[in-house]
């Protein structure tokens, strides 16, 4: 604010698809905040500019495991996003409702749990759950068919597809939902409220990791100095 005389202006989207479509239809901005799985679509649509890491004061302080992610940086070293937030998505369940030895991916499709299951509306999360996918590289058509078949069975049990964490947390807390595929933040928030929940971290079942970051957009209304000043500010903590 001291440098530019005002705070940044923000426009919020409900999900990445809405944000992507707004930008494609002419909405103008300097930066956007997609997650790893969606970034290639933004790049393919010609919406993004490479990141000049020489203008980022804290680039070397960001975890290399994040700055080296394949969708954030090309093989030739071109960087497309500044990582900002990351975490896990996994199976979260009410420990007072479901016994630990019963919990598995297959439980989502068990008719016994019809109406007591919630899934993210994020397609990447859903397909990762379906077959324990470790990478989207070299996925075969047969694997996609397997994932889709499993998710159709899961759909019959889903009470609702959650869009925001608060919606899901409230449903788990009330007992409406007993089994969910959710962010690790849900586990932390509910445990802080003494709700008996846990996230499965069994190596055989696994968790999905995610990362999101800031992307420099083409033809934004502001100047590049403001773009990099903002990114230096948010990565300074």
C-alpha positions in Angstrom: 0.0 0.0 0.0 2.8 2.4 0.8 4.4 1.9 -2.7 1.2 1.9 -4.8 -1.2 4.0 -2.7 -3.9 1.4 -2.3 -4.6 -2.2 -1.5 -4.9 -4.8 -4.3 -8.4 -5.4 -5.7 -9.7 -8.9 -5.5 -12.4 -10.7 -7.5 -13.5 -14.1 -6.2 -14.6 -17.2 -8.1 -16.5 -20.2 -6.7 -14.2 -22.7 -8.4 -11.5 -22.9 -11.0 -13.9 -23.6 -13.8 -15.7 -20.3 -13.1 -12.5 -18.4 -12.9 -11.2 -19.9 -16.1 -14.4 -19.1 -18.0 -14.4 -15.5 -16.7 -10.9 -14.9 -17.9 -11.6 -16.5 -21.3 -14.6 -14.3 -21.9 -12.7 -11.1 -21.2 -12.5 -10.5 -17.5 -9.2 -8.6 -16.9 -6.8 -9.3 -14.0 -3.1 -9.3 -13.3 -2.9 -12.5 -11.3 -5.1 -15.6 -10.7 -4.8 -18.5 -8.3 -5.4 -21.9 -9.8 -4.3 -25.2 -8.4 -1.9 -27.7 -10.0 -4.3 -29.8 -12.0 -6.0 -26.8 -13.6 -2.9 -24.8 -14.5 -2.2 -26.6 -17.9 -5.7 -25.5 -19.1 -4.9 -21.9 -18.3 -1.6 -22.2 -20.2 -3.1 -24.0 -23.2 -5.7 -21.2 -23.5 -2.9 -18.6 -23.8 -3.9 -16.8 -20.6 -0.6 -16.9 -18.7 2.8 -15.4 -18.8 6.0 -17.0 -17.5 7.2 -15.9 -14.0 10.4 -14.0 -13.9 11.9 -15.5 -10.8 14.8 -13.0 -10.8 12.2 -10.5 -9.6 11.0 -12.6 -6.7 13.0 -11.8 -3.5 12.0 -15.0 -1.7 12.0 -17.5 -4.5 14.9 -19.4 -3.1 13.1 -19.6 0.3 10.1 -21.5 -1.1 10.2 -25.3 -0.6 12.0 -26.8 -3.6 9.4 -29.7 -3.6 6.8 -27.0 -4.6 8.9 -24.9 -7.0 9.9 -28.0 -8.9 6.4 -29.4 -9.5 6.0 -30.4 -13.1 2.9 -28.3 -13.8 4.5 -25.2 -12.2 7.7 -25.4 -14.1 8.6 -26.8 -17.6 11.5 -29.1 -18.3 13.4 -26.1 -19.8 13.1 -24.3 -16.5 10.3 -21.9 -17.5 8.2 -21.1 -14.3 4.5 -20.6 -14.6 3.3 -20.2 -11.0 4.5 -19.0 -7.6 3.4 -21.7 -5.1 1.4 -20.3 -2.3 -0.7 -23.0 -0.5 -0.6 -26.7 -0.4 -1.9 -29.7 1.6 -3.5 -33.1 1.4 -6.9 -34.5 0.4 -7.7 -37.9 1.9 -10.3 -40.1 3.6 -11.8 -38.5 6.7 -14.2 -40.4 8.9 -16.1 -40.2 12.1 -14.3 -42.6 14.5 -17.4 -43.0 16.6 -19.4 -44.2 13.6 -16.9 -46.3 11.6 -14.4 -48.8 12.9 -10.8 -48.1 11.7 -10.3 -51.6 10.2 -13.3 -51.1 7.9 -12.1 -47.9 6.3 -11.0 -48.1 2.7 -11.5 -46.5 -0.6 -14.1 -49.3 -1.4 -16.2 -48.2 1.5 -17.3 -45.1 -0.5 -19.2 -47.5 -2.8 -20.7 -49.7 -0.1 -24.5 -49.4 -0.2 -24.5 -49.5 3.6 -23.2 -46.0 3.6 -25.7 -44.5 1.1 -26.5 -41.0 2.1 -23.6 -40.7 4.6 -20.8 -40.0 2.1 -19.5 -36.7 0.7 -17.0 -36.1 -2.0 -15.3 -33.0 -3.3 -16.7 -31.5 -6.5 -13.1 -31.4 -7.8 -12.8 -34.0 -10.6 -9.1 -34.4 -10.0 -9.6 -35.4 -6.4 -12.4 -37.8 -7.4 -10.4 -39.7 -10.0 -7.4 -39.8 -7.7 -9.5 -41.5 -5.1 -11.0 -44.0 -7.6 -7.8 -46.1 -8.2 -5.2 -44.6 -5.9 -3.7 -42.6 -8.7 -0.2 -41.4 -8.0 0.4 -39.4 -11.1 -1.6 -38.2 -14.1 1.3 -39.0 -16.4 0.8 -41.9 -18.7 -2.7 -42.7 -17.6 -4.3 -45.2 -20.0 -7.8 -45.1 -21.4 -8.5 -48.4 -19.6 -7.6 -46.8 -16.2 -9.9 -43.9 -16.9 -12.7 -46.4 -17.6 -11.9 -48.1 -14.3 -12.0 -44.8 -12.4 -15.3 -43.8 -14.0 -17.0 -47.1 -13.3 -16.0 -46.9 -9.6 -17.1 -43.3 -9.3 -20.5 -44.1 -10.7 -21.0 -46.6 -7.8 -19.8 -43.9 -5.3 -22.2 -41.4 -6.8 -25.1 -43.6 -5.6 -24.0 -43.1 -2.0 -23.1 -39.4 -2.1 -25.3 -37.1 0.0 -23.7 -34.0 -1.5 -20.6 -32.9 -3.3 -19.0 -30.3 -1.1 -17.8 -27.0 -2.6 -16.4 -25.3 0.5 -14.8 -26.6 3.7 -17.3 -25.0 6.0 -20.2 -26.8 4.3 -18.5 -30.2 4.8 -17.3 -29.5 8.3 -20.8 -28.7 9.5 -22.2 -31.8 8.0 -19.6 -34.1 9.6 -20.0 -32.3 13.0 -23.7 -32.8 12.9 -23.4 -36.5 12.0 -25.0 -36.1 8.6 -21.8 -37.2 7.0 -19.6 -40.0 8.4 -17.2 -40.6 5.5 -15.7 -38.0 3.2 -12.8 -37.3 0.8 -11.6 -33.9 2.1 -8.8 -31.6 2.9 -6.6 -32.1 6.0 -7.8 -28.7 7.2 -11.2 -30.4 7.9 -9.6 -32.8 10.2 -7.8 -30.1 12.1 -10.9 -27.8 12.4 -13.1 -30.6 13.6 -10.6 -32.0 16.1 -10.3 -28.5 17.5 -14.0 -28.7 18.1 -13.7 -32.1 19.8 -15.4 -33.9 17.0 -14.2 -37.5 16.8 -12.6 -37.6 13.3 -9.4 -38.6 11.7 -7.7 -38.7 8.3 -6.4 -42.0 7.0 -2.7 -41.9 6.5 -2.2 -45.6 5.8 0.5 -46.0 3.1 -1.6 -48.6 1.3 -4.6 -46.3 1.0 -2.6 -43.1 0.6 -3.6 -39.4 0.4 -3.6 -37.0 -2.5 -1.3 -34.0 -2.3 -2.3 -30.6 -3.9 -0.7 -27.3 -4.4 -2.0 -24.0 -5.7 -0.2 -20.8 -6.7 -0.3 -17.3 -8.3 -0.2 -17.1 -12.1 0.7 -13.9 -14.0 -2.0 -13.2 -16.6 -1.5 -11.7 -20.0 -2.9 -8.2 -20.8 -3.6 -7.3 -17.2 -4.6 -3.7 -16.4 -1.8 -3.0 -13.9 2.0 -2.9 -14.4 4.4 -5.7 -13.8 6.0 -3.8 -10.9 2.7 -4.1 -8.9 2.5 -7.8 -9.8 5.9 -8.7 -8.5 5.6 -6.4 -5.5 2.4 -8.3 -4.5 4.1 -11.7 -4.9 7.1 -10.6 -2.9 4.8 -9.4 -0.1 2.8 -12.7 0.1 5.9 -14.8 0.1 7.8 -12.8 2.7 6.3 -14.4 5.8 
